[in-house]
Amino acid sequence: MSAFGTLSLPAEPVLSAPDGTAVRPLLSLGGGSMAHFELPPGQVSVAVMHRTVEELWFILSGEGRMWRRQDEREEIVPLNAGVCVSIPLGCRFQLRADGTALRMVAVTMPPWPGMDEAVTVEGRWIATVPPGH
């Protein structure tokens, strides 16, 4: 059994995700982990695919788009506050912030295992941020 926890959103990002978004890790339990992500205005993330995890993303603020491709299905979905998207295992995805910074919270299931989890893939757009470290 996991102990309960409480955490305030860190004032500054702690690291850069493999896709280049700024990350503020939040809490985790055995079944998943949560983090806050931010992509600056006008920027495009690196396209990635996860090896073992799935994610649910909830957009807090900003406007942009997400490209997703899984098998033969491909789409670009508009992102703005209140939109929730899923990233199933094997789904390729990429973000772009159109005009304002995109801020979102994501739940990763199982918990995020580390930077080797994401594999860089060919995306829809040319990335403008460097991959994370």
Secondary structure, 3 states (H helix, E strand, C coil): CCCCCCCCCCCCCCEECCCCCEEEEEEEECCEEEEEEEECCCCECCCEEECCCEEEEEEEECEEEEEEEECCEEEEEEEECCCEEEECCCCEEEEEECCCCEEEEEEEECCCCCHHHEEECCCCCCCCCCCCC
